Amino acid sequence: MPAESNEEAVKVLEPQLKKIGDDPAQAVAIPTLLHFLAAAYEGMGRHEDAAAAYTQLLKRLEASLPPGSAWIHDTMTKLAAVYHAMGRKDDEAKITAELKAMDGAGAK
C-alpha cells in the first residue's frame, strides 16, 4: 500500500477507534479497525505504534477466540515481524516460540 494510502487510513481509523471506544456492540468492528490501523502504521514505518496496535488486537482476540485461531496466529506473526524490524529480538523470540508451540499443538 502506498505511503499516502497508509496515512489516509490512519486519519480515518484513529478517530473512529476513539469514537467507538470499548462499546460492546462494536465487538467485531474494534478488532477489525485495530488490524487495519496496525497494518497502516507498519506500512508507514511507525513500528512502535504498530506493535501497540497489534498487542491491543491480540489481547482482544485472545479474549474472544479459541486458542490457536487463524486470526490470533496471523496477529502474532505480524507482531513478531514488527518486533524484528524494531530490533526487539527477545520479544520476537518469545512470540516465535509461542507460535511454534501453537503449531505443534495443532499438529497432534
C-alpha positions as CSV (number, residue, x, y, z in Angstrom):
1,M,0.0,0.0,0.0
2,P,1.4,3.4,-0.9
3,A,2.5,5.6,2.0
4,E,-0.2,8.1,1.2
5,S,-2.8,5.4,1.5
6,N,-1.5,4.4,4.9
7,E,-1.6,8.0,6.1
8,E,-5.2,8.3,4.9
9,A,-6.1,5.1,6.6
10,V,-4.6,6.3,9.9
11,K,-6.5,9.6,9.6
12,V,-9.8,7.7,9.3
13,L,-9.1,4.8,11.7
14,E,-7.7,6.6,14.7
15,P,-10.7,8.9,15.2
16,Q,-13.1,6.0,14.5
17,L,-11.5,3.9,17.2
18,K,-11.6,6.7,19.7
19,K,-15.3,7.4,18.9
20,I,-16.4,3.8,19.5
21,G,-14.2,3.2,22.5
22,D,-14.9,-0.1,24.2
23,D,-18.6,-0.3,23.1
24,P,-19.6,-3.9,23.4
25,A,-21.8,-3.5,20.4
26,Q,-18.7,-3.0,18.4
27,A,-17.0,-6.2,19.4
28,V,-16.4,-7.2,15.8
29,A,-15.6,-3.7,14.5
30,I,-12.9,-2.9,17.0
31,P,-10.5,-5.8,16.2
32,T,-11.0,-5.2,12.5
33,L,-10.2,-1.5,12.9
34,L,-7.1,-2.3,15.0
35,H,-5.9,-4.8,12.4
36,F,-6.1,-2.2,9.6
37,L,-4.6,0.5,11.8
38,A,-1.7,-1.7,12.8
39,A,-1.0,-2.6,9.2
40,A,-1.1,1.1,8.2
41,Y,1.3,2.1,11.0
42,E,3.6,-0.8,9.9
43,G,3.5,0.4,6.3
44,M,4.5,3.9,7.4
45,G,7.4,2.6,9.4
46,R,5.7,3.6,12.7
47,H,6.8,0.3,14.4
48,E,6.1,1.4,18.0
49,D,2.5,2.3,17.1
50,A,2.1,-0.9,15.0
51,A,3.4,-3.0,18.0
52,A,1.0,-1.3,20.3
53,A,-2.0,-1.8,18.0
54,Y,-1.1,-5.4,17.3
55,T,-0.7,-6.0,21.0
56,Q,-4.1,-4.5,21.8
57,L,-5.6,-6.5,18.9
58,L,-4.0,-9.7,20.2
59,K,-5.5,-9.2,23.7
60,R,-8.9,-8.7,22.3
61,L,-8.6,-11.8,20.1
62,E,-7.3,-14.0,22.9
63,A,-10.3,-12.9,25.0
64,S,-12.9,-13.8,22.3
65,L,-11.5,-16.6,20.1
66,P,-10.3,-20.1,20.8
67,P,-6.6,-20.6,21.3
68,G,-4.7,-21.2,18.0
69,S,-7.3,-19.5,15.8
70,A,-6.0,-18.3,12.5
71,W,-6.6,-14.6,13.4
72,I,-4.6,-14.9,16.6
73,H,-1.8,-16.8,14.7
74,D,-1.7,-14.1,12.0
75,T,-1.6,-11.3,14.5
76,M,1.2,-12.9,16.5
77,T,3.2,-13.4,13.2
78,K,2.8,-9.7,12.3
79,L,3.7,-8.6,15.8
80,A,6.9,-10.8,15.7
81,A,7.8,-9.1,12.3
82,V,7.3,-5.7,13.8
83,Y,9.5,-6.6,16.8
84,H,12.1,-7.9,14.3
85,A,12.0,-4.5,12.5
86,M,12.4,-2.7,15.8
87,G,15.4,-4.9,16.8
88,R,13.5,-6.3,19.8
89,K,14.9,-9.8,19.4
90,D,13.8,-11.0,22.8
91,D,10.2,-10.1,22.2
92,E,10.4,-11.5,18.7
93,A,11.8,-14.8,20.0
94,K,9.1,-15.1,22.7
95,I,6.3,-14.6,20.1
96,T,8.1,-17.0,17.7
97,A,8.3,-19.7,20.5
98,E,4.6,-19.2,21.2
99,L,3.8,-19.6,17.5
100,K,5.8,-22.8,17.3
101,A,4.0,-24.2,20.4
102,M,0.7,-23.4,18.8
103,D,1.7,-25.0,15.5
104,G,2.9,-28.1,17.4
105,A,-0.3,-28.4,19.4
106,G,-2.3,-28.2,16.2
107,A,-0.3,-31.0,14.6
108,K,-1.2,-33.5,17.2
